[in-house]
């Protein structure tokens, strides 16, 4: 147990990273878990990206943030774009090192990705206790580079390749846990048909052209299938390119009774909880949220994802019986309709399970309902000082040594 701070200055935690929801949301979940344990929110500071979503999301969640410039390299080759990105990242790193030196936090929590690099290097330079989190089944380049300096590596599953890895699951936001616990009445709250096989389709905040095209091409076939309802989160990028609204079903039912399309859904976890099947990409946050909610999924990994991490993420969900993996090149309207027919047939033959009563087995899937609390505990365990207001840590988490 670290020594408890007795002075007037409250120990500070820096959370390094952001830029994308996949990196930022787990960090916000851990920050909330730290405040639940008694760490003052004003002593938790994010150091993220000026080019990402950090500026809107972090203050809205009640935390301070420092936004640095720089961006990730687009490919492993020398060109003008990468040269400019490298210069920007180098300048951001100098600022990050200086920031850590001024603040001298009790701990730095790194979320991985390029936006985490400046403050994470600062933690190494100033010998500040460092805990890293990895959201994917394969470690990112930043985490592989700096993981050797970390006191612990919080990972979703074993075998990420990081030293001192501890399986915590990938932290998910509170709304996901609430959606899992209240899944029984989610469909009624959304106004979806009670007796249909409900399919939620999404591809991230921008969307997935591959998945969207498959949905749009499949609409004539889906229109002929009674008892199927499709909720399609198109994404902002492709929203203006969508085809005209399909026509009514042959029985005269309105289009909204069998197909609904939206550009974005801030309450997507509720839709996931209401659905019988999800069709989506296999980003780390998506796979973790599906694990926590318990919704079966057809996962179409993004083939250009770094280190093929989306395929590995999808395989982890498939290994616990919650996912089917379809390669991107094989996913078209025919395959989509076949997967929906499979789900519909399964729904006719079985009673829906109670997701609230049967979460995924711990340590076998990305999602754990206590993941954020477990990562917060690692931060507390390894901090150089802890506020007096922080509740004592539970039994220390054990390192997986393979």
C-alpha positions in Angstrom: 0.0 0.0 0.0 1.5 3.4 -1.0 2.1 6.0 1.7 -0.9 8.4 2.2 -0.4 12.0 1.5 -0.6 14.2 4.6 0.3 17.5 3.1 -2.0 20.3 1.9 -1.4 19.5 -1.8 -3.5 16.7 -3.1 -1.6 14.1 -5.2 -2.4 14.4 -8.9 -3.0 11.7 -11.5 -2.3 12.4 -15.2 -4.2 10.3 -17.7 -2.2 10.4 -21.0 -3.9 9.8 -24.3 -7.1 10.4 -26.3 -7.7 11.5 -29.8 -10.2 8.8 -30.5 -13.2 7.5 -28.5 -11.6 4.1 -28.4 -8.7 5.5 -26.3 -10.5 8.2 -24.5 -13.6 6.4 -23.2 -11.7 3.8 -21.2 -9.7 6.7 -19.6 -12.8 8.5 -18.6 -14.3 5.3 -17.1 -11.1 4.9 -15.0 -11.2 8.6 -14.0 -14.8 8.1 -12.8 -13.8 5.0 -10.9 -11.0 6.9 -9.2 -13.4 9.7 -8.0 -15.7 7.0 -6.8 -12.9 5.7 -4.6 -12.4 9.2 -3.2 -9.7 10.8 -5.5 -10.8 14.4 -6.0 -11.8 15.1 -9.6 -9.8 18.4 -9.6 -6.6 16.3 -9.0 -7.2 14.2 -12.2 -5.9 15.7 -15.4 -6.1 14.4 -19.0 -3.2 15.1 -21.3 -4.5 14.4 -24.8 -4.8 15.5 -28.4 -5.8 18.9 -29.8 -6.9 17.2 -33.0 -9.3 14.7 -31.4 -12.6 14.7 -29.5 -10.9 15.5 -26.2 -11.9 19.2 -26.1 -15.6 18.4 -26.1 -15.7 15.1 -24.1 -13.3 15.6 -21.2 -14.7 18.9 -19.8 -18.2 17.6 -20.2 -17.2 14.6 -18.0 -16.0 17.0 -15.3 -12.2 16.7 -15.7 -9.4 19.1 -16.6 -7.4 18.6 -19.8 -4.3 19.8 -21.5 -4.4 19.4 -25.2 -1.1 19.0 -27.2 -0.5 19.1 -30.9 0.9 16.3 -33.1 -0.7 13.4 -34.8 0.1 9.8 -35.6 2.2 8.7 -38.5 0.1 7.5 -41.5 2.4 4.8 -42.7 5.9 3.4 -42.1 7.6 5.4 -44.8 9.3 8.7 -45.2 7.2 11.4 -46.9 6.3 15.0 -46.3 3.1 14.2 -44.3 5.0 11.9 -41.9 7.8 14.3 -41.6 5.5 17.1 -40.5 3.7 14.6 -38.1 7.0 13.6 -36.6 8.0 17.2 -36.0 4.6 18.0 -34.4 4.8 14.9 -32.2 8.4 15.8 -31.1 7.3 19.2 -30.1 4.3 17.8 -28.2 6.6 15.4 -26.5 8.8 18.2 -25.3 5.7 19.9 -23.9 4.5 16.7 -22.3 7.8 16.1 -20.6 7.9 19.7 -19.3 4.3 19.3 -18.0 5.0 16.1 -16.1 8.1 17.8 -14.6 6.1 20.8 -13.4 3.2 18.8 -12.0 5.2 15.9 -10.6 2.0 13.7 -10.4 1.7 10.7 -8.1 1.1 8.5 -11.2 0.6 8.6 -14.9 -2.0 6.3 -16.6 -1.2 5.8 -20.3 -4.1 5.0 -22.6 -1.8 4.1 -25.5 -1.8 5.6 -29.0 0.1 8.6 -30.3 -1.7 11.1 -28.0 -0.4 9.2 -25.0 3.3 9.5 -26.0 4.2 13.0 -24.7 3.1 12.5 -21.1 4.1 8.9 -21.0 7.6 9.7 -22.0 7.4 12.5 -19.4 6.6 9.8 -16.8 9.7 7.8 -17.8 12.0 10.9 -17.8 10.9 12.1 -14.4 10.5 8.5 -13.0 6.9 9.0 -12.1 5.1 5.7 -11.5 3.6 4.6 -14.8 0.6 2.3 -15.4 -0.4 1.5 -19.0 -3.7 0.3 -20.4 -4.0 -1.7 -23.6 -7.5 -1.8 -25.2 -6.8 -4.4 -27.9 -5.7 -8.0 -28.0 -2.4 -6.8 -29.6 -0.4 -4.1 -27.9 0.0 -0.7 -29.7 3.4 0.6 -30.8 3.4 3.2 -28.0 2.7 0.6 -25.3 5.3 -1.8 -26.8 7.8 1.0 -26.7 7.2 2.2 -23.2 5.6 -0.8 -21.5 9.0 -1.9 -20.2 9.0 1.1 -17.9 5.5 0.6 -16.5 4.8 -0.7 -13.0 1.9 -2.7 -14.5 0.0 -3.2 -17.8 -3.8 -3.4 -17.6 -4.9 -5.6 -20.5 -8.2 -7.0 -21.8 -7.0 -10.5 -22.3 -3.8 -12.5 -21.7 -1.1 -12.6 -24.4 -0.9 -8.9 -25.5 2.9 -9.1 -25.5 3.4 -6.5 -22.7 5.4 -7.0 -19.6 3.8 -7.3 -16.2 0.3 -7.7 -17.8 -2.7 -7.9 -15.5 -6.0 -8.9 -16.9 -8.5 -6.2 -16.0 -10.8 -6.2 -19.0 -11.2 -3.1 -21.1 -13.0 -0.3 -19.1 -16.4 0.7 -20.4 -18.4 3.8 -19.6 -21.1 3.6 -16.9 -23.9 3.9 -19.5 -22.9 0.5 -20.9 -23.2 -1.2 -17.5 -26.6 0.5 -16.9 -27.7 -0.7 -20.3 -26.7 -4.3 -19.5 -28.5 -4.2 -16.2 -31.7 -2.7 -17.7 -31.7 -4.7 -20.9 -35.1 -6.3 -20.2 -37.0 -3.1 -20.9 -34.6 -1.5 -23.5 -36.8 -2.4 -26.5 -39.9 -0.9 -25.0 -38.1 2.3 -24.2 -36.9 2.6 -27.8 -40.3 1.8 -29.2 -39.0 -1.2 -31.2 -41.3 -4.0 -32.3 -41.7 -6.4 -29.4 -42.0 -9.6 -31.4 -39.3 -9.0 -34.1 -35.8 -10.2 -34.4 -34.0 -6.9 -33.8 -30.7 -6.2 -35.5 -28.5 -3.2 -34.7 -25.9 -2.3 -37.3 -23.1 0.2 -36.8 -19.5 1.0 -37.8 -18.3 3.6 -35.4 -18.8 7.4 -35.3 -17.9 7.9 -38.9 -19.4 4.7 -40.1 -18.2 1.8 -42.3 -18.8 2.0 -46.1 -18.5 -1.8 -46.4 -21.1 -2.4 -43.8 -23.4 0.4 -44.9 -23.3 -0.7 -48.5 -24.2 -4.3 -47.5 -27.2 -2.9 -45.6 -28.4 -0.7 -48.4 -28.1 -3.5 -50.9 -29.9 -5.9 -48.6 -32.9 -3.7 -48.0 -35.1 -5.3 -50.8 -34.5 -8.7 -49.3 -35.1 -7.6 -45.8 -38.3 -5.8 -46.8 -39.7 -9.2 -47.7 -38.9 -10.8 -44.3 -41.6 -10.5 -41.7 -40.4 -10.5 -38.1 -37.1 -8.7 -38.8 -36.3 -5.1 -37.6 -33.1 -3.4 -38.5 -31.7 -0.3 -36.6 -28.9 1.2 -38.8 -26.5 3.7 -37.3 -25.0 4.9 -40.6 -22.3 7.3 -39.3 -21.7 10.9 -40.2 -19.4 10.3 -43.1 -21.9 8.3 -45.2 -25.2 9.8 -44.0 -25.6 12.2 -47.0 -24.8 9.3 -49.4 -27.6 7.0 -48.3 -30.1 5.9 -50.9 -33.8 6.9 -50.8 -35.9 5.5 -48.0 -37.2 2.0 -48.8 -40.9 1.4 -49.4 -43.5 -0.2 -47.1 -43.6 -3.9 -46.7 -46.1 -5.9 -48.7 -48.4 -6.1 -45.7 -48.6 -2.4 -45.6 -46.5 -1.8 -42.4 -44.6 1.5 -42.3 -40.9 1.5 -43.1 -40.1 2.6 -39.5 -41.6 -0.6 -38.3 -38.9 -2.7 -40.0 -36.0 -0.3 -40.8 -34.7 2.8 -39.0 -31.6 4.7 -40.0 -29.8 7.4 -37.9 -26.5 9.3 -38.5 -25.3 8.8 -34.9 -26.7 7.5 -31.6 -25.3 8.7 -28.3 -27.3 6.0 -26.6 -26.0 3.2 -28.7 -25.5 0.9 -25.6 -29.3 0.9 -25.1 -29.8 -0.2 -28.7 -27.2 -2.9 -28.3 -29.0 -4.1 -25.2 -32.3 -4.1 -27.0 -31.0 -6.0 -30.1 -30.9 -9.8 -30.7 -27.9 -9.4 -32.9 -25.2 -6.7 -33.6 -23.4 -6.3 -36.9 -20.3 -4.1 -36.6 -16.6 -3.6 -36.7 -14.4 -5.1 -34.0 -12.8 -2.1 -32.3 -11.7 -2.6 -28.7 -14.5 -0.5 -27.1 -17.1 -2.2 -29.3 -16.0 -5.7 -28.4 -15.8 -4.7 -24.7 -19.3 -3.2 -24.7 -20.7 -6.3 -26.5 -19.1 -8.5 -23.9 -20.5 -6.5 -21.0 -24.0 -6.3 -22.5 -24.0 -9.9 -23.8 -25.3 -9.2 -27.3 -24.3 -11.8 -29.9 -22.5 -10.2 -32.8 -21.4 -10.6 -36.4 -18.0 -8.9 -36.4 -16.4 -7.6 -39.6 -12.9 -6.6 -38.6 -11.3 -3.6 -40.4 -8.6 -5.2 -42.5 -6.3 -2.2 -42.4 -6.3 -1.9 -38.6 -2.8 -1.7 -37.2 -1.3 -5.2 -36.4 -4.6 -6.7 -37.5 -5.8 -6.0 -34.0 -9.5 -5.9 -34.9 -9.3 -9.5 -36.1 -7.7 -10.5 -32.9 -10.3 -8.6 -30.9 -13.1 -10.4 -32.8 -11.6 -13.8 -32.3 -11.5 -13.2 -28.5 -15.3 -12.5 -28.6 -15.9 -15.5 -30.8 -13.9 -17.7 -28.4 -16.5 -17.2 -25.6 -19.5 -17.8 -28.0 -20.6 -14.2 -28.5 -19.3 -13.5 -31.9 -19.0 -14.8 -35.5 -16.1 -13.4 -37.5 -16.7 -12.5 -41.2 -13.7 -11.2 -43.2 -14.3 -7.8 -44.7 -13.9 -9.1 -48.3 -16.6 -11.7 -47.7 -19.2 -9.3 -46.1 -21.8 -8.3 -48.7 -25.6 -8.1 -48.8 -26.0 -11.8 -49.3 -23.8 -12.7 -46.3 -25.6 -10.1 -44.2 -29.0 -11.5 -45.0 -27.8 -15.0 -44.3 -26.5 -14.0 -40.9 -29.8 -12.3 -40.1 -31.7 -15.4 -41.2 -29.5 -17.5 -38.9 -30.2 -15.2 -36.0 -34.0 -15.2 -36.7 -34.0 -19.0 -36.8 -32.2 -19.1 -33.5 -34.6 -16.7 -31.9 -37.5 -18.9 -33.0 -36.0 -22.0 -31.4 -34.7 -20.6 -28.1 -35.8 -18.3 -25.3 -33.8 -15.1 -25.0 -31.2 -15.3 -22.2 -31.1 -13.0 -19.2 -28.1 -10.9 -19.9 -28.1 -9.2 -16.5 -28.0 -12.5 -14.8 -25.4 -14.1 -17.1 -22.5 -11.8 -17.8 -19.5 -13.1 -19.7 -17.1 -15.3 -17.6 -14.4 -13.1 -16.0 -11.0 -13.0 -17.6 -12.2 -14.8 -20.8 -13.6 -11.8 -22.7 -12.8 -8.2 -23.2 -15.6 -6.9 -21.1 -15.9 -6.9 -17.3 -18.3 -4.8 -15.4 -15.6 -4.0 -12.9 -12.8 -3.3 -15.4 -12.6 0.5 -14.6 -12.5 -0.2 -10.9 -9.7 -2.8 -11.4 -7.6 -0.3 -13.4 -8.2 2.4 -10.9 -7.0 0.0 -8.2 -3.8 -0.5 -10.1 -3.3 3.3 -10.2 -3.8 3.5 -6.5 -1.5 0.6 -5.8 1.4 2.1 -7.7 1.0 5.8 -7.0 3.8 7.4 -5.0 1.2 9.1 -2.8 -2.6 8.7 -2.3 -5.1 11.3 -0.9 -6.4 10.6 2.5 -9.9 10.6 1.1 -9.2 7.5 -1.1 -10.7 4.3 0.2 -8.2 1.5 0.9 -7.5 -0.8 -2.0 -8.9 -4.3 -2.2 -6.6 -7.3 -2.4 -3.8 -6.4 -4.9 -4.3 -7.6 -8.4 -2.0 -10.4 -9.5 0.4 -10.1 -12.4 0.0 -12.7 -15.1 3.5 -14.1 -15.8 2.4 -16.6 -18.6 
